[in-house]
Amino acid sequence: MIRNILSLICCLLFTQGLVAQVDKAQKGTYALTQATLVTVTNGIIENGTMVIRDGRITAMGSNVTIPEDATTINCSGHFIYPGFIDGGTTLGLVEIGSISLTQDANELGDFTPHMQALTAVNPNSVAIPVTRVNGVTTVIAQPTGGLFPGTAALINLVGYTPDQMYAGFKGIVMNFPSSGKRGWWDRRSEEDVKKEYDKNLKNLNKLWDQVKMFQTVTGTDNETYRPDIKAMVPVVEGDMALLIEVNKDSDIKAAIQWVQDRGIKKPIFTGVAEGWRVAKELAEAKIPVITGPVLSTPTRPSDRYDRPYANAGLMHKAGVKVAIRTNETENVRNLPFNAGFAAAYGMGVEEALKAITITPAEIFGLDSQIGSLEVGKVANLFVSTGDPFEMKTEIKYLFIAGYQVPIDNRHIQLYEEFLERSPGLKN
């Protein structure tokens, strides 16, 4: 009896594994014909053709010669967009929030900048195929936790290993000390909040001074083993970006001053939930911003309900370079809808589209490679039936790093499995 039960369990597990398997991506030469090409940077090309070879866009326009060895895909009536870029997620680092063994975004300690998020990315995460079938091809996988929780990495959502997924950008993550309460559940007094803020700011400055000293001392590599401090040196020297998470208006002002006082060469502010309150200061400081989630609630009970929706647009109108993120794991797929809300609440469709394509590419220094449809760029793109900000729009074809990625995921498989169910097993 026990043997039969074990056999049945193994059979069920094997069957589930087969159902959950997503088809493999294929690389080759492709010609996408008769489509409307939404280039983002160079207008719209009607009835255009695009050729993809060796992972890149090799030709595009209304008069393109199709290579003899190309697989032709008729895209008549459809649109081609550059792949969407999410500027802040824990995708691939967390699988199931309630199971600690599947979480790898948060390390112990307040100062762990040497911890690389890229090494912890799970290429087989079920959430990755769920995300990319909505047109999201590239995301920042970032650590969470202490003052300096680690190094974030930009990844493409295809590949068997983290190194294969790496898309060319890394940045140290820093959580700027907060002078506000953590939420409605925070019962600390104003005095205790102030004490903790002062303590954290003092600790931040102390750590930064240690990094500066480490950078200036000759022969440190041979005398002291400090991988955590050594990881910060590229930030001091201006070779690596510092992603500074900051949200409250007064904290944003303090972070601007901190960046200026310490001569940070590549600061990027993330979160920036109350950026609309200090948009002028952000614009004057010329610090790029990755804000979101847009689909959120106001930071203060007295604020209008739509402040999170309008935040990105208000900062953009003030002259801030703004990209949009979801700050999600399993719901990174909602990036286009976050952008859609930003578009509807003041940012406009064109700028909201840029905020999840070419603008994050510019912020990460990769605008010559991704973020728009241009000859020579990496073939990160998708073919859709219409505006990707609309929920009714379907993604028909998807390409990441030149690979044609099947439009398939766990959700689609479950939908198809139960769409027309058989009566069930007989007794």
N, C-alpha and C positions, 0 to 999 in steps of 0.2 A: 504493500500500500504506500509506504513512504517513498519507495523508489518511483512509483507511478506519479506521485504528487510532485516529486523533484523533476521528473521528466516533463510534466505538464508546465511547470514554472519555467524551465529552460526553454521550452518551445515558445511560450508566450513572450519571454524576453527577446528571443531571437526574432520573432515576428514583429515585435515593436521596433526593434532595431532596423529592420528592413523598411518599415513604414516611415521611420523618421529620417531615413537617408535622403539627402538632397543630391540631385544630379550634379555631375562635374562640369566645371567651366572649360571652355574650349578656346584655344588661341589659333588664329589664322589670319587670312586676308579677307576683309569684308567690304562690300559696297552697299551703303544704305542709300536708296534712291527715292526720288520724288517726295522728299520730306520738306517741311518748313524748319529751317535751321535757326534756332534762337541762340545766337553766338554770345550774347551778353555784352561783349565789348565792341562788336562791329555791326550792330544792327541785326536785322532778320533777313534771311535768304529764302525766298519762295521757290518751291519746286527744285530744291537743291539735292545734290548728291555728295556723300562723304565716303572717302576710302580710308580704311584702317589697315595698317600693315606693321608688323613688328612692334605692336603695342602702342603705336602712335597714329595720329591723324596725318595722313600723307597728302591728301587732296580734299578740297571741298569747294562747292560753288554750284552755279547753275549750268556750267558747261564743263563737265569732268569726264575724262576717259576712264572707263572701268577696266581694270586689269583682267587679263584672261583667266588668271587663277583665282579670282575673287569669288567668294560666295555672295551672291546678290540677294538683298532683302528689300522687298518692295515696301516702302513706308508711306505710300500714298495716303493723304488725309491725316497723317500723323506729324508729330513735332519731335525734334531732337534738341535736348537740353544738355548742358554740361552737368556732370554728376554733382550732387549737393555735398557740401562740406559742413560737418557739425564741429564747432569750435570747442566743445567741452562735454565729455561723456565718461562713463565708466564701463562702456561696452567692451566685452571680452575680459573684463576684470572681475565682474560679479555675475554669477549665474542665477542663484536663488537667494534672495535677500534673507530668508529665515534659516538658511543652512550655512553656518560659518565656514565649513570646508569648501564651499564654492565661492567664497569671497577672497579676493586677493588685491584689493585696492588700498588697504590701510595697514601700514606697518606700525610696530610699537615704537614709541619715542617721538619727541617733538622736532628733532633735527635729523632727517634722513634723506637729504637731497640726492644722495648717491643711489637710492633705490630706483631702479629703472622699470617703469610701467610696461615697457615693451616686452621685457622678459617674462612678464606675468600674463600677457594676453593669451587667451585661449582661442586659437583659430577655429575650433570646432564648436564654439558657442552657438546654441540654438537661436539666440537673439540676433546673430549676424545676418543670416538669410532673411529673417523677419524684417530687419532694418533696410537692407539694400533693395528689396523689391519695391520700396517707396521712392527710389531714386537717390538714396543716400549712399554714396560710394566711398567716402573718406571721412574719418572722424579723429578727433583727439581722444586718446585713451589716457586718462589722468588719475594719479593717486589722490587719496583724500586723507585727512587726519590732522596732524600737528602743524606747527608753524611752517616747516619746510618738509612736506610729506614725501617728496620724491620728484622724479623727472618724467614729465608727460611726453607722449610720442604721437605723431600723426601716422595713422595706418589706413591702408586701403582694405576694403572689406572682401578680400579674396586672398587665398594663399594657404599653404599647409603649415607654415611656421611663422612665428612673429617676424623674423628677419625678412621673409618673403613679402610680408604685409607692410613693412616699414615704408613710409611715403616721403621721408626726407626732412622732417622737422622734429626737433626735441626742445623742450624748455623746462626750466626748473619751476616748480609750483610753490607759491608762498601764500599763506593765509594771513592777510594783514590783521593785526589785533582789532577786535571789535569793541566799540564803546557802547553798544546797545545790548539789550537782552536777546537771548537766543530764540525766544518765542513766547506765546501766551502762557506757557507752562513754567517759564523761568520766574522763580519767586525771590530772586536775589534783590536786596535793596539797592538803590541808586549808588549808595556809598560803596557797597561791595562790588558792583559792576565797575565803578571808577577805579577801585584798587586793583582789580584783575586786569583792566585795560593798561594801567600804568606799569604793572608788573610785566605783562606780555610785551609791551613796547620797549621796556628796558632790556628784556631778554633778547628781543630782535636786534636792537642796536649793539648789544654785547656780542652776539653771534656774527653780525656783519663786520664788526671791528676785528674779530678773530680771523675772518676770511681775508680781510684786507692785509692783515699782518702776515698771514700765511703766504699771500701772493707776493709780498715784497721781500720775504726772507729768502736768501740764496741757499740752495742746497737742501730745501725742506724735504724733497722727495727721498733723500737718503737718510735723513735724521728723524723724521716723524711720520708715523703711519696714521694718517687721518683722511680716509677716503671720503668722509662726509664733507669736510672743509674743502678738500681738493676738487670735489664735484662743483663747488660754487665758483671756483676761479674763472671759468669761461664767462660767467655772468659779469664779474667784476671787470674783466678785460673787454667786454662787449662782443664776445663771440657767441653768446647764447642768450636767448630771451628769458626774462623773468615774468612768469604768469602770476600776477598779483590778484588774489581773490579779495574783493572789497565791495561792500554793498551800501552801507549807510552813508548819507550825504556828508556828514562831518568826517567820517572815516575816509571817504574818497578825497576830501580836501587834504587831510593829514597824509594820505598815501602819496598824493601829488607832491606835497612838500618834502616828504621823505625821499622820494625818487630824485627830486631835484637836488636836495642837499647831499646825497650820496653819489650823484653822477651816474645813475643807472642808464646805460646806453640803449638797452632794448627792453623797455617796460611794456607789458601788455596787461591792461586791467580786465579782469573777468568777473562775471556776476553783474556788478554795477546796477543793482536793482533800483537805486534812487539816483541814478545818473541824470535823470531829467531835472532834478533839483539843482544840480551843479554843472549843467551842460556847458555853460560858458567857460567855466574854469577848466574843464576837460579839453575843450577845443583849444584854449589858449596854451595849454600844456602840450598839445599835440601828441597825446598818448592814445593809441588805438584801444578799442574796447570790444570785448566779446561778451555780449549780454544775453541773459536768458536764465530760466525759461520764460518765454513770452506768455505761454499759457499758465498763468500763475495768479495769485491773489495779491492785493496791495500790501505793502510792508507796514502800513499804519491804518488803524480803523477809520481815521478821519479822511483818508485819501479816496478819490473817486475809484469806482470799480475797475475802470479801464486804464489805470496808470501803468500796469505791467504791459498792456497791449500797446500803449502809446509811447512807452519809454524809448524804444529803439528809434522811432521816428523823430521824437523831440531832440534826441542827441544828434541825430544825423542833420537835422535842420540847423542846429547850432554850429555845425562844422566838424563834428567828431566822426572819425572813421569807425564805423560800427559793423560788426559781424554778429550773427545770432547762433546761439547754442541751445540744446535742450537740457543739459545737465542731467541726463537720464541714463538708464541702462537698457531695460527692455522696451522703453518707449522712445528711443532715438528715432524710430520710424516716423514719429510725429514732427520731425524737423520742418517739412514743408508747410505744415499747418501752423506751426509757431510763426513762420515767416508770413504766412497768409494773414494771420491776425495783425501782425505788425504792418502789413501792407494796407489793410482795411482801416487801421487806426492811425493813419497819418504818414506812414513811410512811403506808400505808393508801391505798386507792383514791381516796377523796374528796379528801385533801390532795394526792396526786400529780396528780390531775386539775386542781386549782387551780394547781399549780406550773407548768403549761404553758398556763394560760388567764388567770384573773383575777389571780393573783399577779404575773406579769410585767407585766400591764397596769397594776397599781397601782405597781409599781416605776418604770415609765416615765411615770407620771402620766397614763395614758390609760384608766383604769378606767371613766370615764364614756362611753367610745366603743367599746371592744372588751373581750373577755375573758369575756363571759357572754351569755346569751340574755335580753335585756330590751328592752322597747319603747323606741325612740329610738336604740338602738345600731346601729353599722355592721353590715350583714349579712355577717359573716364566720362561716360555719358549714358543717356538713356533715351529711348523712344517712347513717347506717350500719345494717348489719344486726345489730349488737350492740356489745359493749364494744370500743372502739377500741384498748385495750391488748392485746387478743387478736389473734394473727396471722391467725386464721381469719376475722376480721371483714372485711367488704367495705364500701367507701365507695361509695354509690350515686349521691349527688348532692352537688355542691360549689358553694358560693357565696362569692365574695370581693368585698368592697365592693359587694355587690348584684348582681354579675355571676354568672350561672350558667356555671360553668367546666366544660367537658367532662372526663369521666373518661378521659383519654387521655394517653399519653406514649410515649416511645421504647421502653420495655420492653414495654408492652402491644402496640404495633404489631409488634414483633419476635415476640412470643408468638403473635399471630394469624397472622402471615405464615408461621411454620414449624409451626403446629399441625397443619395438613393440607396438607403439601407436595405439589405436582404432581410427576410423575416427573422433571421437569427438561427442559432444552432438548434438542431432537433434533439430531444431527449433520447 
